[in-house]
C-alpha cells in the first residue's frame, strides 16, 4: 500500500519524484525555478527547499548553488547508506531512542544541577561551531555526549548500559541528519530547546523536546515512523 503524504513537504517530494521517475523531468535537465515550483505546488519556498534537499539525499537531484537544481538520476539510490543494517535498522534505532530518551529526559529534568547546565551550555556552543565548520564527526560526538549526559543525570543504569553498548550505532544515527546541508543547524536549535526545558526543571517539556528532536532527526535522515503525537 502506498504511503499517503502527511505534510505539504511530503506531497511536494512525492510529486517531484513522480515527475522524475516518469520522465517529465529527464535526467540531466534543470528543474523549473524554485519560485515557479513553489507556486505550482502551493508550497512555501522553505518547504520546497526541504523537499529538494530530501530528493538530493535520495540521489535524484543535484543542487548547484547559483546554478539551479538538476536531475541526477531517475531512480533513488541508497544515498548515505546505513552501515549497521546487520545489527539494527535505522527506523528501529530511532524508535528505540524515542522510547528511551523521552523517559530519561523527564527524569533528568528533576535531577539536573547547575554544573550540569554549564556543561550543556559549553557542549551546544561547541556543537554549533562544529556544524558551521562541517566537522561532522566532531558534531556527532558532541551530539552523542549531549544525549548521554542526559541519560547519566537521569540515573537509570540499565538504559545507560543499553545506549552505551550501542555507541557506534547511536553516533551514526546522530550523524545521518547532518547530510541535509540546509538543515544542518536544526540539531543545534533542537538541543537548545531541550536544554531550556531542562534548565526550567520541567519534566514534561524536556521529554517532549527530546522526542520532537529525535522524530525530526529521523525525518531529516529519511525515516518516518508513527509516534504518540502523530
Backbone as ProteinMPNN parsed JSONL, in Angstrom:
{"seq_chain_A": "XXXXXXXXXXXXXXXXXXXXXXXXXXXXXXXXXXXXXXXXXXXXXXXXXXXXXXXXXXXXXXXXXXXXXXXXXXXXXXXXXXXXXXXXXXXXXXXXXXXXXXXXXXXXXXXXXXXXXXXXXXXXXXXXXXXXXXXXXXXXXXXXXXXXXXXXXXXXXXXXXXXXXXXXXXXXXXXXXXXXXXXXXXXXXXXXXXXXXXXXXXXXXXXXXXXXXXXXXXXXXXXXXXXXXX", "coords_chain_A": {"N_chain_A": [[0.851, -1.19, 0.0], [0.586, 2.169, -0.878], [2.231, 4.874, 0.731], [0.557, 7.641, 2.171], [1.176, 11.03, 1.654], [1.867, 13.125, 4.432], [2.415, 15.754, 5.017], [2.829, 19.045, 3.554], [5.354, 19.21, 2.535], [6.07, 16.508, 2.207], [4.194, 15.877, 0.229], [5.108, 17.448, -1.878], [7.61, 16.297, -2.309], [6.789, 13.753, -3.168], [5.412, 14.421, -5.546], [7.378, 15.673, -7.187], [9.205, 13.604, -7.338], [7.688, 11.649, -8.692], [7.459, 12.897, -11.154], [10.108, 12.936, -11.986], [10.739, 10.173, -12.083], [8.873, 9.411, -13.925], [9.677, 10.635, -16.205], [9.002, 13.215, -16.884], [10.629, 15.166, -15.877], [13.529, 14.912, -17.188], [16.615, 13.011, -16.814], [19.471, 14.922, -16.197], [18.285, 17.294, -16.831], [17.306, 20.685, -16.04], [15.552, 21.68, -13.232], [12.426, 23.514, -12.964], [12.457, 27.01, -11.974], [12.748, 27.784, -8.488], [10.858, 29.562, -7.45], [8.782, 29.353, -9.308], [8.178, 26.621, -9.054], [7.383, 26.484, -6.349], [5.061, 28.015, -6.379], [3.507, 26.544, -8.17], [3.264, 24.093, -6.839], [2.051, 24.92, -4.609], [3.37, 25.57, -2.156], [5.549, 26.691, 0.451], [8.624, 28.532, -0.05], [10.617, 27.732, 1.722], [9.734, 25.184, 2.562], [9.793, 23.923, 0.112], [12.538, 23.935, -0.441], [13.359, 22.175, 1.532], [12.147, 19.845, 0.591], [13.509, 19.508, -1.85], [16.083, 19.116, -0.89], [15.785, 16.684, 0.412], [15.26, 15.024, -1.796], [17.676, 15.277, -3.065], [19.293, 13.946, -1.233], [18.377, 11.424, -1.68], [19.517, 10.888, -4.048], [18.373, 11.667, -6.403], [18.395, 14.274, -7.291], [20.637, 17.051, -7.942], [21.845, 19.752, -6.259], [22.972, 22.801, -7.25], [24.46, 25.485, -6.095], [23.576, 28.735, -7.007], [23.281, 28.015, -9.629], [21.176, 26.251, -10.042], [18.832, 23.48, -9.835], [19.395, 20.205, -10.683], [18.395, 17.214, -12.42], [19.601, 14.23, -11.343], [19.376, 11.451, -11.364], [17.055, 8.908, -12.401], [16.205, 7.098, -10.629], [16.021, 6.413, -7.176], [18.853, 6.318, -5.05], [20.873, 4.605, -2.59], [21.864, 6.693, -1.209], [23.385, 7.997, 1.565], [24.395, 5.247, 2.914], [23.058, 3.159, 5.534], [25.151, 1.951, 7.894], [24.887, -0.054, 9.743], [23.044, -2.014, 9.249], [22.959, -4.75, 9.554], [22.786, -5.117, 12.221], [20.867, -3.418, 13.45], [18.01, -1.87, 12.171], [17.708, 1.398, 10.641], [15.215, 2.796, 11.111], [14.358, 1.271, 13.385], [16.357, 1.942, 15.187], [15.992, 4.716, 15.625], [13.401, 4.59, 16.705], [13.873, 3.164, 19.068], [15.474, 5.012, 20.418], [13.648, 7.123, 20.66], [11.753, 5.978, 22.368], [13.237, 5.447, 24.729], [14.741, 7.786, 25.365], [12.981, 9.898, 25.759], [11.838, 9.257, 28.205], [14.139, 9.297, 29.913], [14.877, 11.965, 29.724], [12.796, 13.251, 31.01], [13.235, 12.316, 33.595], [15.794, 13.368, 34.04], [15.305, 16.094, 34.147], [14.41, 16.464, 36.677], [16.603, 16.082, 38.211], [18.802, 17.554, 37.424], [21.742, 19.583, 37.794], [23.242, 22.808, 38.545], [25.886, 22.814, 37.654], [25.765, 20.83, 35.728], [24.164, 22.136, 33.853], [25.877, 24.196, 33.061], [27.795, 22.629, 31.758], [26.275, 21.639, 29.609], [25.749, 24.017, 28.24], [28.304, 24.701, 27.311], [28.696, 22.484, 25.67], [26.707, 22.699, 23.631], [27.479, 25.053, 22.462], [29.945, 24.331, 21.374], [28.99, 22.398, 19.611], [27.56, 23.955, 17.785], [29.657, 25.36, 16.583], [31.059, 23.227, 15.373], [29.172, 22.252, 13.533], [28.804, 24.463, 11.844], [31.322, 24.561, 10.732], [31.263, 22.274, 9.312], [32.291, 19.949, 10.425], [31.618, 16.97, 10.72], [32.083, 14.533, 12.068], [33.056, 15.384, 14.556], [30.838, 16.864, 15.361], [28.905, 14.826, 15.573], [29.983, 13.373, 17.706], [29.819, 15.266, 19.772], [27.073, 15.559, 19.825], [26.319, 12.965, 20.603], [27.527, 12.946, 23.168], [26.004, 14.925, 24.428], [23.428, 13.735, 24.552], [24.013, 11.436, 26.051], [24.861, 12.534, 28.432], [22.48, 13.457, 29.475], [21.214, 11.015, 29.877], [22.915, 9.937, 31.819], [22.522, 11.736, 33.95], [19.879, 11.184, 34.538], [20.056, 8.737, 35.781], [19.413, 6.048, 35.362], [20.712, 3.043, 35.265], [20.395, 0.77, 33.67], [19.24, 1.633, 31.239], [21.262, 3.374, 30.45], [23.349, 1.557, 30.056], [22.362, 0.066, 27.878], [22.287, 2.024, 25.835], [24.946, 2.951, 25.761], [26.276, 0.65, 25.027], [25.567, 0.543, 22.456], [26.959, 2.519, 21.188], [28.339, 3.207, 18.741], [26.332, 2.819, 16.842], [24.445, 4.648, 17.779], [25.871, 7.097, 17.436], [26.135, 7.14, 14.653], [23.477, 7.314, 13.877], [22.995, 9.833, 14.771], [24.651, 11.299, 13.182], [23.612, 10.979, 10.602], [21.375, 12.82, 10.008], [22.811, 15.167, 9.532], [23.602, 15.24, 6.919], [21.703, 16.551, 5.515], [22.176, 19.37, 4.234], [21.119, 22.009, 4.226], [19.677, 22.013, 6.521], [21.358, 21.685, 8.585], [21.921, 23.032, 10.987], [19.698, 22.625, 12.473], [19.709, 20.608, 14.398], [21.221, 21.805, 16.418], [19.484, 23.907, 17.189], [17.367, 22.379, 18.173], [18.593, 21.027, 20.28], [19.034, 23.22, 21.875], [16.412, 23.848, 22.63], [15.804, 21.581, 24.137], [17.656, 21.861, 26.224], [16.755, 24.27, 27.36], [14.317, 23.435, 28.438], [15.245, 21.587, 30.308], [16.702, 23.3, 31.974], [14.625, 24.722, 33.047], [13.689, 22.869, 34.716], [11.533, 21.266, 33.972], [9.844, 18.48, 33.593], [7.945, 17.341, 31.706], [8.083, 19.071, 29.504], [10.773, 18.744, 28.827], [10.877, 16.028, 28.111], [9.114, 16.007, 25.892], [10.478, 17.755, 24.215], [12.848, 16.368, 23.585], [11.809, 14.103, 22.382], [10.551, 15.236, 20.167], [12.819, 16.223, 18.895], [14.188, 13.815, 18.248], [12.345, 12.493, 16.545], [12.18, 14.39, 14.507], [14.857, 14.448, 13.668], [15.049, 11.884, 12.664], [13.351, 12.109, 10.442], [14.827, 13.936, 8.941], [16.83, 12.264, 8.218], [15.544, 10.704, 6.483], [13.743, 8.902, 7.506], [10.603, 7.861, 8.547], [8.306, 7.463, 11.126], [5.465, 6.394, 13.043], [4.385, 8.237, 15.908], [3.259, 8.749, 19.323], [2.228, 11.292, 19.117], [1.615, 11.647, 16.485]], "CA_chain_A": [[0.0, 0.0, 0.0], [1.417, 3.375, -0.999], [2.084, 5.809, 1.823], [-0.087, 8.913, 1.848], [1.971, 12.129, 2.204], [1.158, 13.725, 5.553], [2.71, 17.177, 5.099], [2.983, 19.639, 2.223], [6.695, 18.847, 2.061], [5.98, 15.128, 1.715], [3.442, 15.891, -1.027], [5.993, 18.0, -2.906], [8.61, 15.253, -2.588], [6.132, 12.709, -3.958], [5.087, 14.942, -6.877], [8.608, 15.864, -7.964], [9.775, 12.272, -7.584], [6.885, 11.019, -9.752], [7.802, 13.547, -12.423], [11.446, 12.468, -12.376], [10.686, 8.755, -12.435], [8.008, 9.267, -15.093], [10.321, 11.23, -17.366], [8.606, 14.608, -17.108], [11.884, 15.869, -15.631], [14.536, 13.921, -17.614], [17.951, 13.044, -16.216], [20.309, 15.96, -16.775], [17.541, 18.531, -17.051], [17.234, 21.679, -14.976], [14.191, 21.85, -12.723], [11.919, 24.892, -13.013], [12.917, 27.885, -10.895], [12.082, 27.466, -7.225], [9.666, 30.399, -7.301], [7.742, 28.753, -10.135], [7.783, 25.345, -8.453], [6.678, 26.703, -5.093], [3.715, 28.476, -6.717], [2.801, 25.444, -8.81], [2.981, 23.064, -5.849], [1.375, 25.59, -3.489], [4.213, 25.275, -1.008], [6.47, 27.79, 0.728], [9.982, 28.319, -0.57], [11.376, 26.982, 2.734], [9.315, 23.779, 2.492], [10.281, 23.39, -1.158], [13.971, 23.665, -0.292], [13.475, 20.949, 2.321], [11.795, 18.74, -0.305], [14.603, 19.33, -2.807], [17.219, 18.558, -0.161], [15.482, 15.266, 0.612], [15.43, 14.345, -3.081], [19.119, 15.218, -3.319], [19.82, 12.873, -0.385], [17.979, 10.166, -2.312], [20.305, 10.713, -5.261], [17.587, 12.017, -7.591], [18.706, 15.642, -7.7], [21.877, 17.694, -7.525], [21.622, 21.183, -6.055], [24.182, 23.562, -7.565], [24.206, 26.863, -5.661], [23.747, 29.766, -8.016], [23.051, 27.479, -10.977], [19.884, 25.601, -10.11], [18.672, 22.101, -9.371], [19.433, 19.325, -11.845], [18.013, 15.824, -12.207], [20.81, 13.413, -11.33], [19.047, 10.058, -11.659], [15.624, 8.62, -12.433], [15.912, 6.144, -9.565], [16.665, 6.756, -5.91], [19.972, 5.479, -4.615], [20.93, 4.435, -1.136], [22.341, 7.925, -0.602], [24.402, 7.669, 2.564], [23.82, 4.002, 3.438], [23.112, 2.86, 6.962], [26.242, 0.983, 7.996], [24.648, -1.049, 10.785], [21.802, -2.706, 8.891], [23.001, -6.142, 10.009], [22.573, -5.127, 13.671], [19.607, -2.747, 13.778], [17.614, -0.985, 11.077], [17.699, 2.807, 11.029], [13.951, 3.103, 11.807], [14.34, 0.664, 14.718], [17.278, 2.699, 16.042], [15.324, 5.954, 16.038], [12.283, 4.257, 17.575], [14.436, 2.84, 20.375], [15.886, 6.251, 21.055], [12.428, 7.865, 21.005], [11.123, 5.341, 23.523], [14.06, 5.521, 25.937], [15.286, 9.094, 25.716], [11.928, 10.747, 26.311], [11.739, 8.923, 29.627], [15.295, 9.755, 30.698], [14.878, 13.431, 29.771], [11.865, 13.637, 32.081], [13.918, 12.049, 34.862], [16.932, 14.277, 34.182], [14.813, 17.428, 34.498], [14.213, 16.5, 38.127], [17.872, 15.84, 38.918], [19.885, 18.332, 36.826], [22.387, 20.563, 38.667], [23.753, 23.995, 37.866], [27.121, 22.449, 36.943], [25.332, 20.128, 34.524], [23.691, 23.146, 32.903], [27.076, 24.837, 32.498], [28.387, 21.676, 30.816], [25.436, 21.615, 28.409], [25.955, 25.274, 27.506], [29.573, 24.555, 26.595], [28.541, 21.455, 24.652], [25.954, 23.139, 22.451], [28.297, 26.074, 21.798], [30.907, 23.589, 20.557], [28.231, 21.76, 18.536], [27.283, 24.988, 16.788], [30.896, 25.597, 15.852], [31.384, 22.061, 14.541], [28.224, 22.185, 12.421], [29.115, 25.554, 10.918], [32.574, 24.199, 10.055], [31.024, 20.994, 8.625], [33.066, 18.892, 11.064], [30.503, 16.105, 11.064], [32.486, 13.551, 13.076], [33.09, 16.087, 15.845], [29.459, 17.202, 15.706], [28.235, 13.602, 16.006], [30.48, 13.041, 19.043], [29.224, 16.229, 20.697], [25.662, 15.185, 19.891], [26.275, 11.759, 21.444], [27.849, 13.334, 24.546], [24.84, 15.665, 24.932], [22.367, 12.791, 24.897], [24.438, 10.521, 27.112], [24.896, 13.281, 29.7], [21.108, 13.426, 29.974], [20.99, 9.652, 30.374], [23.68, 9.787, 33.056], [21.859, 12.521, 35.0], [18.626, 10.502, 34.89], [20.443, 7.752, 36.776], [18.934, 4.684, 35.114], [21.903, 2.33, 34.795], [20.032, -0.198, 32.63], [19.107, 2.366, 29.98], [22.588, 3.873, 30.078], [24.108, 0.42, 29.544], [21.843, -0.256, 26.544], [22.677, 3.05, 24.866], [26.404, 2.997, 25.62], [26.709, -0.539, 24.293], [25.241, 0.809, 21.051], [27.513, 3.86, 20.958], [28.628, 3.456, 17.322], [25.034, 2.937, 16.165], [23.888, 5.925, 18.219], [26.585, 8.204, 16.793], [25.821, 7.169, 13.231], [22.103, 7.821, 13.736], [23.058, 11.271, 15.013], [25.354, 11.904, 12.05], [22.829, 10.891, 9.369], [20.638, 14.036, 9.662], [23.697, 16.264, 9.153], [23.777, 15.259, 5.468], [20.773, 17.543, 4.985], [23.046, 20.53, 4.468], [20.386, 23.231, 4.529], [19.054, 21.888, 7.839], [22.385, 21.142, 9.474], [21.895, 23.677, 12.296], [18.459, 22.299, 13.168], [20.062, 19.84, 15.6], [21.631, 22.76, 17.454], [18.275, 24.582, 17.678], [16.583, 21.425, 18.959], [19.307, 20.834, 21.536], [18.777, 24.419, 22.672], [15.076, 23.709, 23.213], [15.9, 20.554, 25.181], [18.37, 22.435, 27.363], [15.883, 25.261, 28.006], [13.352, 22.697, 29.248], [15.977, 21.042, 31.452], [17.017, 24.418, 32.868], [13.385, 25.079, 33.732], [13.319, 21.711, 35.545], [10.181, 20.913, 33.534], [9.973, 17.12, 33.043], [7.137, 17.074, 30.52], [8.643, 19.843, 28.39], [12.049, 18.125, 28.442], [10.563, 14.799, 27.395], [8.54, 16.328, 24.589], [11.512, 18.393, 23.389], [13.788, 15.372, 23.066], [11.051, 13.247, 21.461], [10.415, 16.004, 18.929], [14.147, 16.247, 18.278], [14.515, 12.511, 17.667], [11.478, 12.216, 15.398], [12.585, 15.304, 13.437], [16.153, 13.972, 13.162], [14.759, 10.711, 11.846], [12.821, 12.576, 9.159], [15.919, 14.523, 8.166], [17.612, 11.143, 7.703], [14.699, 9.978, 5.541], [12.999, 7.866, 8.216], [9.332, 8.317, 9.105], [7.633, 6.444, 11.91], [4.403, 6.98, 13.846], [4.642, 8.485, 17.32], [2.004, 9.02, 20.007], [1.717, 12.621, 18.768], [1.401, 11.705, 15.044]], "C_chain_A": [[0.886, 1.239, 0.0], [1.157, 4.32, 0.168], [1.446, 7.096, 1.344], [0.737, 10.04, 2.458], [1.196, 12.833, 3.316], [1.556, 15.17, 5.809], [2.849, 17.716, 3.681], [4.356, 19.32, 1.65], [6.7, 17.441, 1.498], [5.271, 15.084, 0.364], [4.302, 16.415, -2.171], [7.059, 16.985, -3.302], [8.007, 14.195, -3.505], [5.866, 13.176, -5.382], [6.332, 15.074, -7.743], [9.23, 14.516, -8.293], [9.013, 11.552, -8.698], [7.232, 11.61, -11.118], [9.175, 13.094, -12.918], [11.371, 11.03, -12.87], [9.822, 8.51, -13.67], [8.558, 9.914, -16.353], [9.908, 12.657, -17.672], [9.787, 15.547, -16.855], [13.002, 14.888, -15.976], [15.861, 14.095, -16.874], [18.801, 14.075, -16.956], [19.606, 17.286, -16.955], [17.565, 19.42, -15.818], [15.78, 21.811, -14.531], [13.728, 23.297, -12.91], [12.438, 25.7, -11.824], [12.112, 27.607, -9.628], [10.839, 28.316, -7.006], [8.497, 29.8, -8.083], [7.233, 27.45, -9.514], [6.968, 25.548, -7.178], [5.247, 27.17, -5.349], [2.885, 27.33, -7.294], [2.369, 24.385, -7.801], [2.27, 23.613, -4.618], [2.071, 25.279, -2.16], [5.15, 26.459, -0.784], [7.847, 27.484, 0.157], [10.81, 27.501, 0.411], [11.023, 25.494, 2.678], [9.778, 23.139, 1.194], [11.764, 23.063, -1.065], [14.189, 22.398, 0.514], [13.177, 19.727, 1.45], [12.93, 18.454, -1.286], [15.821, 18.711, -2.133], [17.016, 17.065, 0.1], [15.717, 14.483, -0.676], [16.899, 14.282, -3.481], [19.737, 14.094, -2.499], [19.481, 11.508, -0.961], [18.73, 9.905, -3.616], [19.575, 11.074, -6.533], [17.96, 13.381, -8.154], [20.116, 16.026, -7.275], [21.598, 19.188, -7.427], [22.943, 21.911, -6.267], [23.926, 25.023, -7.222], [24.516, 27.87, -6.762], [23.458, 29.306, -9.429], [21.7, 26.794, -11.121], [19.921, 24.173, -9.605], [18.531, 21.197, -10.586], [19.015, 17.905, -11.451], [19.257, 14.961, -12.378], [20.524, 11.981, -11.772], [17.54, 9.886, -11.652], [15.223, 7.618, -11.357], [16.695, 6.518, -8.314], [17.787, 5.786, -5.611], [19.914, 5.337, -3.111], [21.374, 5.702, -0.439], [23.52, 7.647, 0.303], [23.908, 6.423, 3.285], [24.015, 3.848, 4.932], [24.066, 1.698, 7.168], [25.955, -0.161, 8.955], [23.384, -1.854, 10.524], [21.777, -4.148, 9.399], [22.77, -6.258, 11.518], [21.211, -4.544, 14.054], [19.258, -1.821, 12.617], [17.616, 0.453, 11.57], [16.366, 3.196, 11.679], [13.896, 2.524, 13.222], [15.226, 1.448, 15.689], [16.627, 3.984, 16.533], [14.146, 5.671, 16.964], [12.762, 3.889, 18.974], [14.813, 4.109, 21.123], [14.674, 7.07, 21.499], [11.817, 7.309, 22.284], [11.91, 5.565, 24.805], [14.413, 6.945, 26.345], [14.233, 10.074, 26.201], [11.777, 10.519, 27.811], [12.906, 9.501, 30.414], [15.36, 11.277, 30.756], [13.938, 13.925, 30.865], [12.497, 13.413, 33.452], [15.05, 13.045, 35.099], [16.486, 15.671, 34.598], [14.615, 17.582, 36.001], [15.521, 16.42, 38.904], [19.009, 16.739, 38.444], [20.421, 19.383, 37.799], [22.854, 21.766, 37.854], [25.036, 23.673, 37.095], [26.809, 21.652, 35.682], [24.912, 21.13, 33.451], [24.871, 23.866, 32.259], [27.73, 23.925, 31.464], [27.594, 21.661, 29.512], [25.619, 22.883, 27.575], [27.252, 25.208, 26.701], [29.438, 23.563, 25.439], [27.812, 21.994, 23.422], [26.668, 24.287, 21.736], [29.32, 25.399, 20.885], [30.211, 22.905, 19.383], [27.944, 22.756, 17.425], [28.519, 25.239, 15.937], [31.247, 24.456, 14.916], [30.455, 21.969, 13.335], [28.503, 23.267, 11.379], [30.356, 25.223, 10.102], [32.466, 22.883, 9.281], [31.942, 19.883, 9.147], [32.077, 17.857, 11.599], [30.863, 15.052, 12.1], [32.498, 14.189, 14.465], [31.672, 16.419, 16.3], [28.71, 15.975, 16.218], [28.691, 13.194, 17.404], [29.875, 13.974, 20.091], [27.736, 15.939, 20.896], [25.493, 13.978, 20.811], [26.515, 12.113, 22.905], [26.674, 14.062, 25.198], [23.766, 14.693, 25.413], [22.768, 11.882, 26.052], [24.578, 11.237, 28.453], [23.498, 13.303, 30.316], [20.794, 12.062, 30.576], [21.687, 9.463, 31.716], [23.008, 10.518, 34.211], [20.591, 11.824, 35.473], [18.882, 9.374, 35.873], [19.895, 6.354, 36.593], [20.061, 3.89, 34.47], [21.583, 1.356, 33.669], [19.929, 0.486, 31.277], [20.459, 2.873, 29.517], [23.434, 2.751, 29.488], [23.67, 0.054, 28.126], [22.369, 0.746, 25.513], [24.195, 3.117, 24.688], [26.928, 1.777, 24.869], [26.421, -0.415, 22.804], [25.829, 2.143, 20.606], [27.751, 4.145, 19.481], [27.336, 3.633, 16.528], [24.384, 4.269, 16.514], [24.538, 7.084, 17.479], [26.236, 8.296, 15.314], [24.4, 7.673, 13.003], [22.059, 9.322, 13.974], [23.755, 11.994, 13.863], [24.481, 11.972, 10.797], [22.059, 12.179, 9.035], [21.511, 15.191, 9.186], [23.918, 16.327, 7.641], [22.773, 16.185, 4.791], [21.406, 18.908, 5.218], [22.268, 21.79, 4.853], [19.809, 23.218, 5.936], [20.068, 21.522, 8.911], [22.349, 21.773, 10.866], [20.624, 23.359, 13.081], [18.736, 21.509, 14.437], [20.45, 20.775, 16.734], [20.407, 23.463, 18.043], [17.456, 23.645, 18.567], [17.265, 21.098, 20.279], [19.095, 22.034, 22.457], [17.428, 24.326, 23.37], [15.065, 22.674, 24.333], [16.557, 21.138, 26.433], [17.502, 23.461, 28.093], [14.856, 24.568, 28.9], [14.015, 22.087, 30.478], [16.302, 22.131, 32.473], [15.799, 24.845, 33.672], [12.923, 23.988, 34.695], [11.888, 21.271, 35.251], [10.219, 19.532, 32.881], [9.201, 16.896, 31.756], [7.682, 17.822, 29.306], [9.948, 19.227, 27.9], [11.806, 16.85, 27.642], [10.031, 15.069, 26.003], [9.591, 16.933, 23.662], [12.458, 17.359, 22.792], [13.075, 14.404, 22.122], [10.851, 13.94, 20.12], [11.728, 16.025, 18.17], [14.452, 14.926, 17.585], [13.635, 12.2, 16.461], [11.82, 13.135, 14.224], [13.915, 14.873, 12.821], [15.951, 12.757, 12.263], [14.245, 11.132, 10.471], [13.904, 13.209, 8.305], [16.827, 13.444, 7.584], [16.791, 10.286, 6.74], [13.875, 8.879, 6.174], [11.74, 8.468, 8.823], [8.719, 7.178, 9.902], [6.563, 7.114, 12.776], [4.833, 7.155, 15.294], [3.304, 8.736, 17.983], [1.384, 10.363, 19.635], [1.375, 12.714, 17.287], [-0.066, 11.784, 14.713]], "O_chain_A": [[1.826, 1.34, 0.789], [0.009, 4.543, 0.551], [1.747, 7.587, 0.256], [0.984, 10.024, 3.664], [0.006, 13.108, 3.164], [1.056, 15.764, 6.765], [2.972, 16.951, 2.724], [4.514, 19.176, 0.438], [7.266, 17.198, 0.432], [5.682, 14.353, -0.537], [4.244, 15.903, -3.289], [7.375, 16.831, -4.482], [8.622, 13.789, -4.49], [6.07, 12.417, -6.33], [6.344, 14.639, -8.895], [9.726, 14.309, -9.401], [9.626, 10.913, -9.554], [7.289, 10.892, -12.116], [9.379, 12.894, -14.116], [11.877, 10.707, -13.944], [10.013, 7.522, -14.379], [7.99, 9.769, -17.435], [10.411, 13.253, -18.625], [9.936, 16.576, -17.515], [13.389, 14.093, -15.119], [16.181, 15.176, -16.38], [18.842, 14.094, -18.186], [20.255, 18.302, -17.207], [17.811, 18.961, -14.703], [14.888, 22.026, -15.351], [14.555, 24.205, -13.004], [12.811, 25.136, -10.796], [10.939, 27.24, -9.694], [9.861, 27.836, -6.432], [7.37, 29.744, -7.591], [6.029, 27.203, -9.454], [5.974, 24.856, -6.958], [4.325, 26.779, -4.634], [1.713, 27.165, -6.954], [1.266, 23.846, -7.882], [1.929, 22.867, -3.7], [1.464, 24.805, -1.2], [5.504, 27.155, -1.736], [8.191, 26.328, -0.088], [11.617, 26.668, -0.003], [11.909, 24.642, 2.738], [10.117, 21.956, 1.166], [12.201, 22.023, -1.558], [15.102, 21.626, 0.22], [13.856, 18.704, 1.548], [13.272, 17.296, -1.525], [16.511, 17.883, -2.727], [17.961, 16.279, 0.018], [16.305, 13.402, -0.65], [17.322, 13.343, -4.156], [20.6, 13.367, -2.991], [20.216, 10.542, -0.753], [18.598, 8.838, -4.215], [20.078, 10.827, -7.629], [17.852, 13.612, -9.359], [20.707, 15.419, -6.381], [21.166, 19.812, -8.396], [23.916, 21.669, -5.552], [23.251, 25.726, -7.973], [25.59, 27.846, -7.364], [23.396, 30.129, -10.342], [21.138, 26.762, -12.216], [20.909, 23.722, -9.027], [17.65, 21.402, -11.421], [19.242, 17.456, -10.328], [19.886, 14.965, -13.436], [21.331, 11.369, -12.471], [16.827, 10.63, -10.979], [14.04, 7.323, -11.189], [17.867, 6.889, -8.379], [17.686, 4.589, -5.882], [19.026, 5.874, -2.448], [21.28, 5.799, 0.785], [24.54, 7.12, -0.141], [23.076, 6.532, 4.186], [24.986, 4.332, 5.513], [23.826, 0.593, 6.681], [26.699, -1.141, 8.983], [22.732, -2.322, 11.458], [20.707, -4.704, 9.647], [22.581, -7.358, 12.037], [20.494, -5.108, 14.881], [20.11, -1.074, 12.136], [17.535, 0.702, 12.773], [16.376, 3.869, 12.709], [13.445, 3.193, 14.151], [14.89, 1.599, 16.864], [16.699, 4.306, 17.718], [13.911, 6.424, 17.909], [12.129, 4.261, 19.962], [14.512, 4.262, 22.307], [14.675, 7.645, 22.587], [11.414, 8.061, 23.171], [11.326, 5.841, 25.853], [14.389, 7.279, 27.53], [14.543, 10.986, 26.967], [11.611, 11.463, 28.583], [12.706, 10.122, 31.458], [15.851, 11.831, 31.74], [14.239, 14.894, 31.562], [12.318, 14.221, 34.363], [15.247, 13.512, 36.221], [17.205, 16.36, 35.321], [14.648, 18.692, 36.531], [15.547, 16.66, 40.111], [20.095, 16.688, 39.02], [19.654, 20.0, 38.539], [22.855, 21.735, 36.624], [25.25, 24.201, 36.004], [27.508, 21.781, 34.678], [25.267, 20.983, 32.281], [24.868, 24.117, 31.054], [28.17, 24.392, 30.413], [28.18, 21.669, 28.43], [25.64, 22.824, 26.345], [27.286, 25.614, 25.539], [29.996, 23.776, 24.362], [28.251, 21.77, 22.294], [26.483, 24.474, 20.533], [29.537, 25.84, 19.756], [30.766, 22.835, 18.286], [28.073, 22.426, 16.246], [28.432, 25.321, 14.712], [31.684, 24.688, 13.789], [30.9, 21.643, 12.234], [28.445, 23.011, 10.177], [30.437, 25.562, 8.922], [33.435, 22.427, 8.674], [32.324, 18.985, 8.397], [31.738, 17.864, 12.782], [30.026, 14.706, 12.934], [32.008, 13.602, 15.43], [31.341, 16.274, 17.476], [27.962, 16.069, 17.191], [27.883, 12.721, 18.204], [29.468, 13.53, 21.165], [27.213, 16.06, 22.004], [24.63, 13.971, 21.689], [25.796, 11.642, 23.786], [26.379, 13.848, 26.374], [23.259, 14.808, 26.529], [21.956, 11.592, 26.93], [24.429, 10.611, 29.503], [23.349, 13.182, 31.532], [20.188, 11.963, 31.643], [21.112, 8.893, 32.643], [22.929, 9.992, 35.322], [20.26, 11.861, 36.658], [18.03, 9.076, 36.71], [19.896, 5.553, 37.528], [20.335, 4.04, 33.279], [22.422, 1.136, 32.795], [20.46, -0.009, 30.283], [20.775, 2.813, 28.328], [24.162, 2.972, 28.52], [24.508, -0.235, 27.272], [22.84, 0.355, 24.445], [24.675, 3.319, 23.572], [27.923, 1.873, 24.151], [26.958, -1.167, 21.991], [25.264, 2.818, 19.745], [27.4, 5.225, 19.006], [27.252, 4.491, 15.649], [23.833, 4.942, 15.642], [23.845, 7.955, 16.953], [26.06, 9.391, 14.779], [24.149, 8.387, 12.033], [21.188, 10.012, 13.443], [23.48, 13.165, 13.602], [24.594, 12.916, 10.014], [22.081, 12.604, 7.88], [21.022, 16.098, 8.514], [24.373, 17.35, 7.129], [22.956, 16.564, 3.635], [21.203, 19.529, 6.261], [22.711, 22.553, 5.712], [19.488, 24.269, 6.49], [19.7, 21.103, 10.008], [22.713, 21.114, 11.839], [20.487, 23.777, 14.23], [18.067, 21.715, 15.45], [20.055, 20.564, 17.88], [20.301, 23.6, 19.261], [16.917, 24.066, 19.591], [16.592, 20.911, 21.292], [18.989, 21.88, 23.673], [17.301, 24.674, 24.544], [14.402, 22.861, 25.354], [16.082, 20.938, 27.55], [17.516, 23.513, 29.323], [14.554, 25.051, 29.991], [13.428, 22.067, 31.56], [16.194, 21.916, 33.68], [15.913, 25.272, 34.821], [11.922, 24.138, 35.395], [11.128, 20.944, 36.162], [10.594, 19.426, 31.713], [9.736, 16.323, 30.808], [7.736, 17.27, 28.206], [10.205, 19.19, 26.697], [12.45, 16.618, 26.62], [10.452, 14.43, 25.038], [9.596, 16.658, 22.462], [12.829, 17.459, 21.622], [13.679, 13.932, 21.158], [10.966, 13.315, 19.066], [11.753, 15.863, 16.95], [14.928, 14.921, 16.449], [14.13, 11.693, 15.454], [11.759, 12.71, 13.07], [14.086, 14.925, 11.603], [16.604, 12.623, 11.229], [14.658, 10.574, 9.454], [13.91, 13.045, 7.085], [17.509, 13.669, 6.584], [17.273, 9.27, 6.239], [13.357, 8.011, 5.472], [11.806, 9.472, 9.533], [8.622, 6.053, 9.411], [6.727, 8.259, 13.195], [5.557, 6.323, 15.84], [2.303, 8.919, 17.29], [0.182, 10.568, 19.803], [0.886, 13.755, 16.847], [-0.432, 11.841, 13.539]]}, "name": "protein", "num_of_chains": 1, "seq": "XXXXXXXXXXXXXXXXXXXXXXXXXXXXXXXXXXXXXXXXXXXXXXXXXXXXXXXXXXXXXXXXXXXXXXXXXXXXXXXXXXXXXXXXXXXXXXXXXXXXXXXXXXXXXXXXXXXXXXXXXXXXXXXXXXXXXXXXXXXXXXXXXXXXXXXXXXXXXXXXXXXXXXXXXXXXXXXXXXXXXXXXXXXXXXXXXXXXXXXXXXXXXXXXXXXXXXXXXXXXXXXXXXXXXX"}
